[in-house]
């Protein structure tokens, strides 16, 4: 996938994850993209290790794995910042 598509899908995944985790008010567009892209890396790694991310699965599979990875990343951030999961 190209860099522009990665940024767009990462931004969407980061925004959705921040909405689900209740952190949307504290995060701007830039942090949504960063969380989504990093979450995409985490989600792709986990998906490849667990065997549910098939190569050439299309943008939907990347969006789903980026969303899952971004939620995991926000859970870890919540644990570090507050000492508990929201």
C-alpha positions as CSV (number, residue, x, y, z in Angstrom):
1,X,0.0,0.0,0.0
2,X,1.3,3.5,-0.7
3,X,2.2,6.1,1.8
4,X,-0.8,8.3,1.1
5,X,-3.2,5.4,1.4
6,X,-1.5,4.4,4.6
7,X,-1.9,7.9,6.1
8,X,-5.6,8.1,5.0
9,X,-6.5,4.7,6.4
10,X,-4.4,5.3,9.5
11,X,-6.2,8.6,10.1
12,X,-9.6,6.9,9.8
13,X,-8.6,4.0,12.0
14,X,-7.0,6.4,14.6
15,X,-10.1,8.6,14.6
16,X,-12.5,5.6,15.0
17,X,-10.3,4.2,17.8
18,X,-10.2,7.5,19.7
19,X,-14.0,7.7,19.4
20,X,-14.4,4.2,20.9
21,X,-11.8,4.8,23.6
22,X,-13.3,8.2,24.6
23,X,-10.1,10.2,23.7
24,X,-11.4,12.1,20.7
25,X,-11.6,15.4,22.6
26,X,-8.0,15.3,23.7
27,X,-6.5,14.2,20.3
28,X,-6.2,16.3,17.1
29,X,-6.0,15.2,13.5
30,X,-2.2,14.7,13.7
31,X,-2.4,12.4,16.7
32,X,-5.3,10.4,15.2
33,X,-3.1,9.8,12.1
34,X,-0.1,8.8,14.2
35,X,-2.1,6.5,16.4
36,X,-3.8,4.9,13.3
37,X,-0.5,4.4,11.5
38,X,1.3,2.9,14.6
39,X,-1.9,0.9,15.3
40,X,-1.7,-0.4,11.7
41,X,1.8,-1.6,12.3
42,X,0.7,-3.3,15.5
43,X,-2.4,-4.7,14.0
44,X,-0.5,-6.0,10.9
45,X,2.1,-7.7,13.1
46,X,-0.6,-9.3,15.3
47,X,-2.7,-10.3,12.3
48,X,0.3,-11.9,10.5
49,X,1.3,-13.8,13.7
50,X,-2.2,-15.0,14.3
51,X,-2.8,-15.9,10.7
52,X,-5.9,-13.8,10.0
53,X,-4.3,-11.1,7.8
54,X,-4.0,-12.5,4.3
55,X,-1.7,-10.7,1.9
56,X,-3.7,-8.8,-0.7
57,X,-6.7,-8.7,1.5
58,X,-7.6,-5.2,0.4
59,X,-8.0,-1.9,2.2
60,X,-10.9,-3.1,4.4
61,X,-8.6,-5.7,6.1
62,X,-5.9,-3.0,6.7
63,X,-8.5,-0.7,8.1
64,X,-9.8,-3.3,10.5
65,X,-6.3,-4.4,11.6
66,X,-5.3,-0.7,12.0
67,X,-8.4,-0.1,14.1
68,X,-7.7,-3.0,16.4
69,X,-4.0,-2.1,16.7
70,X,-5.0,1.6,17.5
71,X,-7.4,0.4,20.2
72,X,-4.7,-1.7,21.7
73,X,-2.2,1.2,21.5
74,X,-4.8,3.5,23.2
75,X,-5.4,0.9,25.9
76,X,-1.7,0.9,26.7
77,X,-1.5,4.7,26.7
78,X,-4.4,4.8,29.1
79,X,-2.7,2.3,31.4
80,X,0.5,4.3,31.4
81,X,-1.1,7.7,31.8
82,X,-3.8,6.9,34.4
83,X,-2.7,3.6,35.9
84,X,-5.9,2.0,34.8
85,X,-8.0,1.2,31.7
86,X,-10.9,3.5,31.0
